[in-house]
């Protein structure tokens, strides 16, 4: 293993890969590439902890391409699992760029469209599969994929896969692939869940951690605004888009509803080209929106966390967290869309009263206090509607209950029903009603007899 790799020739890669690397514009290996590539080439199991935007995709793709070398046979010899279709497509693009002189057959498997084309590609012969766990298992159960020749397995964005509930599918896949294989696991954070999975998945792994787990890149300037309500968030967003030097920005929302509302507002204000992507958007719409954004034809991309990973655009000037993410690790991935490839970026977060608690947890995770910025005087701060106040109060109750199970909360106290003072007339009426009821019961009884 090279002590220090000043260039990619130090890894003793073949000529086809070195030519492709040069054409892709890679000159000096990043920290994760410098440490992980030699280990991957030597056949070690690797546990890689690296924040997003550090070049970790190439860190495992290059050893894979070097090992399988050229097209051979009909069945896959290496596989990469990733949590989202967007990330699968990004990995495929890196593989095609770096492997363009190898003739290797790369097949991408993900949901959101019919499997017919993917099945045809597999049946034509495949060397490397890049897949989401769900679609891989669907095609395996159809008898389309044979796994007996798999020698290398990669889990990318392992923390996100676990957050999305893919552990059962991952375990099912581990049951059907050869036991003797090389394993590589990459994750931006190293939570307890990831640690347990790594113990289950890896054998005597070499650990590569270029930064402490869940560290944000130094090239990203982070700020936060405490904002009282949704309407004021919208007003602040409009102000920033008019006054900050925002060339290309991603605006993250927590829900599809908020994404649609924010994008509709921006389209009305005509602040530049706007696209919106979320899980309800069709696959082609999502792909086209991202391609337009990458090409610089779109100024603003409004998205849910479907785009917090798997979107590799080097010149994103700003990330705006319109809503605070409830999965705290997603904050790291969201803001990692800017400040990539050693460029500088800015991350701005809007925090409503119910999100303060969550953002404090995020600051604990990233081990820093994000600077607080005052809302400019020119931004109109609106009064919070009663319904919105109620929503915040309920959310705060839930958070307090999470910390203290004995806490009942404003919305959990059972109010005693007030006793009615029955007037004299009502008492007489009730008495007559009772007598009438008794007479009817007596008549019914006599009829039966």
N, C-alpha and C positions, 0 to 999 in steps of 0.2 A: 504493500500500500504506500502510495506517494505521501511524503510528509506534507508537501505543499504543491498544489497543482496550479501553475501559472497559466496553463492553457490545457485544452482537451487532449492534445497529443500525449500528455503525461499519463493518461489512462490506458494507452496502447489500444485504442479503438481501431477498427478496420478503416480502410480508405473511404469506403462508401459512406460510413457514418461521419467521418471527419469532413468530407466535402459538403454533406448536408448541413452539418453544424455551422460551418463557415457561411454557407448561403443563407442560413436562418438568422445570421447576425450575432451568434453567440461567440464571444471572444474569451472571456475569463470565467471559469466556473464560479457559481455562487457558493456560499458556505455549505449549504445542504448537499449540493452536487459534489463538492470537493470531498466530503466525508462519506457520503452514501454510495457513490458510484463504485469506488474500489471494493467496498464490502459486497455490493450486489454482484460485481464481476467475479469475486472470489467464492460466491455460492453461499454466503452467510445469510441467515435470517436477520432481518433488519427491522428495528423499531425506530421510526423517524418522527420526531416531534419538531414541527416547523410551522411558523405562522404563514398564512396565505400570502402569495405574491413573492415567494423566495425561490421559485424555480424547482420545487420538489417534483413536479411531473416529469421533467427531464431526468431527475435524479434516479428514478426507477425505470423510465422508458429506455434510456440508453443501455443499461445492463441487459434488459430483456431483448432488445434488438440485436445486441452483440451476441447473445447466447443462441438465439434461434436462427440468426444469420441470413437464411434464405428460405424461399418457399419450399415446403417439403411435405408430402403426404396430403391427407384430406382432413385431419382432425387437429384441433387446437393444441398447441404446446405451452401456451402461456395465457393467463387471464387476469384482467384488472376489473375489480368491482368498485363501483362508485354509487353514491346515493341518489343523484338526480340525472335526468337526461341531459341537462345543460352541461354538467361536469363530464359526463360520458362523451359528449360531442367535443368538448375542449380537449380531452385526452386523445381522442381520435385525431384531431387536427395536429397535435404535437407529434403523434406517431407517424402520421403521413408526411409531415415536414422532415422529421429526422430519419425516416426510413424510406425516403423516396427513391434511393438508388439500390435498395435491397431486394425489391420485388416481393416483399412480405405482404401477405393477405390479411388485412385487418378488418374485422367485422364488428359493427357497433349494434348493441341490442338494448332497446329501451321501449317503454310503453308509450301510449298516446297515439299510436297508429297501428294498423293491421300488421300481423307478423309475416305475411306472405313474402315480401321482398327480403326480409332478414333470413327466413328459412332458405330461400333460393341462394343467398350468398353463402350460407353455411354449407349447403349441399354442394356448392361449386368448389369447396376447399377453403380452409381457414387456418392461419398460423397463430393469430392473436385475437382473442375476444375481449372486448371492453363492454361491460354490461351493468345494468342495474340488477340487484338481486332478484326482484320479482319477475322481470321478463326472462332472465336466465332460467329460473326454475320452471316457468311456463313452457319454454321450448324444450327443456330437458325432459319434462314429463311427456311431451309429445313424441319423444324418441328422436329428436332432430340432432341433439348434441351428444357426442361421445367424449368422455372425459379421461379415458385411460392413458392418454399420452401427455396430459398436463404435467409440466415439470416446475412451473413457476406460478405463484398466486400472489396478487397484490390486493390489499384492501386500502383504498384511498378515502380520505375524509372519514375515518372510522368513527369519530365522535358524532358526526352528523348522521351516519347510518344508524347508530344506536338511538339517537334522539328521535329518529323517524320510525323506530320500531322494527328494524330489519334483522334483529338478532335471530329470530326463528329461521328466517331464510338463509342467513349466513351459516348457521349450524347445520341446516339441511344440505347446503352446498359442500361443507367440509366432510359430510358423510359420504358423498358420492365421488369425490376426487381422490387421486392416489395419495397414500399416506406419505410416501417418499417424495418430497417436493421442497422447493425453496419458497419461503414465505416472507413477504414484506408488508408492513403495516405503517401507514402514514396518517398522522392526525395533527391538527393545529393545537389541540388541547389534550391533556393527559388526565382525564377525570378517573374516578374509581371504576366506572363502567368500562372505560377503554383499557385500564390496567387489567381488569378481570379477563377481558377479551384477548388481550395480548398474551396473557398466561395460558389461555386455552388454545390460541392459534399459533404462537411462535415457539420454536425450540432453541434454547440457548441463544437468544437474539443479541446482536450488537446494537446498542442503543446510541442513536445520533440525535442530540438535542442542541440545536444551534442557538436557541434562545429559551428562557424559562417558559414553561407551558402557559398559553394564553397571554403572551406578551404582544403588544401592538407594535407595529413598525415605527422606528424613530423618525421616519420621513413623513409621518402623518401628524399634523397639528390638530388637536382635539379641543372642542369647546362645547358647552352645554347652555341651554336657555331654560329657565323655569317659566312655563307658559300655563295660564290658568284654565284654558279650554280650547276646544277644537277650532272655533272661529278665529281666536287669536293666533293659533298655529298657522292657519291659512294666511292671515294678514302678515305674519312674520315671514312666512315663506315667500310671499309676493315681494316684500321689502328686500329680502336677501337677493332674490333673482334680479332685481332692478339695480342694486347697489354693489353687490360683491362681484368680483371678477370670476364668474362661474362660466367656464367654457363648455364643460361637459360634466353633467352630474347625474348621479343615481339617487333617487328619493325612495327610501324604504318605508313601507307602511306595514302594520301588523295584520291587516285583513284585506280581502279582495274588495270589500265595500269601500274602505278608505282609499284604496288605490284608485278605484274608479272615480270617486268624488274629487280626489286631488288632481287627477289627470284631466277631468272635465273642467275644473276651475282653471288650470293652466292653459288649456286650449282656448277658453273664453278670453283669457287675458292676453293671448298672443305673445308669449314670452320666448318663442322659438319653437322648433319642432319637438313634439312630445310623443312618446310611445308608452304604453302600459303593458306589463306582462304579469300574469298570475296563473294559478292552476286551472282556472276556467277558460283561459285563452287557448285556442287551437294550437297544435304543434307548429304548423307552418307560420302562423301569426307570430308566435314566440321567436322562432328562428329568424324570420325576416326582420322583426323589431331589433333583435340583438345585432344582426349583421349591419343594419343601418346605423345603429349606435356605434359599433366598432369602426365603421367607415367614416365617422365624424359627420354624418348627415343629420343626426338627431342630437339636440342639445340636452334634453332631459329624458331620462328613463325612469318611470315610476314602477316600482316592483314590490312584491311581497318577498319573503325569504326564499322563494323559489330561485331567485337570482343572487342570493348572498354568497353562493359558491358556484363555481363553474363558469364565471364570466371573466374572461381574461382580456381586459382592455387596459393598455399601458398609460393612456393619457386622460384618465378620469381626474378632473381637477378637484371635485367635491363629492362627498357622500353626505346626504342629509337624512338623518333618522327622524322622520316625521313622527313615528311612534317608537317607543323603546321596545326592543325584542324581549319576549318572556323566556326564551331559551338564551341564557346569558352568553354562552359561547358564540352565539350568532352575531353578537356585537363585534367580536374580533373579525369574523368573516365579512360582515357588512363593510366595516371601515377599511378592510383589506382590499377592497375594490379600487381604492385610491392609493397614492404613494407607492405604486408598483415600479419594479425595475429601476429602483433608486431615484425615481422622480418624487417631487414633493406633492403632498395632497393635504386636504383639510376635511375633517369630519365634524359635522354639526349635529347635535342631538336636541330635540324638543322634548321637554319633560312636563307632563301634566301632574296634578296633585296625586293621582293614583299610581303614577309611574316612578315617583321619587324613591320608594322602597326598592323597586327593581333595579334602578340605576345605581343605588348604593351597593347592591350586591355585585353589579357589573364592575364597579370601581374596586371592590375587594378582589374580584377575579383577576383583573388586569394590573392590580397592585399600584394604582395611581389615582390621584384625585384630579378629575378632569376640570379645567378652569371654568368658572361660572361667568357668563357674560350677561349684562343687563339688556333687556329689550329696549331698542332705540325709542326715543320719545315720539318719533314720527309714525310708529306702528300703533294702530288703534287697538287698545285692550278692551275687549267687549265683556259685558257681564255674563257670567255663566248661567245658562238656563237651568231651571229647577230640575228638569228630567236628567240633565247631564250631571248636576250635583248629586242626585240620587245614585247614579251609576258609579261615580267616584266613591261615594260613601259605602256602597255595597262592596266594591273591590277592596277598599281599605279594611272593612270588617273581615273579609276573607283572609287578608294578609295577617291581621292581628290574631285571628283564630289559628292560623298556621303556626305562629310563634307561641301562642298560649291557648291550648285547647279549652281551658276553662272560660276564656273570654266569650261572652254571649253576643255582644254587639248591639248596635242600635236597631238593627233589623231582625233581631232574634228574640227580643224580649216579648213575652206573651202578656198582653194587656188584659187585666181582669175586666169582665163585662160589668158595666154599672148596673146596680139594682134598680129596677123600676118601682116608682111609688104608685101603687094601684089605688085609684080613687074609689070613693064609695059606690058610684054608679057602675064602675067596671067590675067591682066585687059582686054586685047584685046580678049583673049580666052573666058573669062566670058561673054563679050559683044556678041560675035558670038553665044555662047551657048544660050544666052537669045533670040536672033533673031530667031534662029532655033526653039526654043521652041514655040515662038509666031506663026511662020508659021504653025507648026503642029497643034496647037490649032485652027487656022483659017480654015485649011483643014477639020478638024473634024466637025466644025460648018457648013461649006458649004454642006457637005454630008448629015447632018441631015435635012437641009433645002430642 
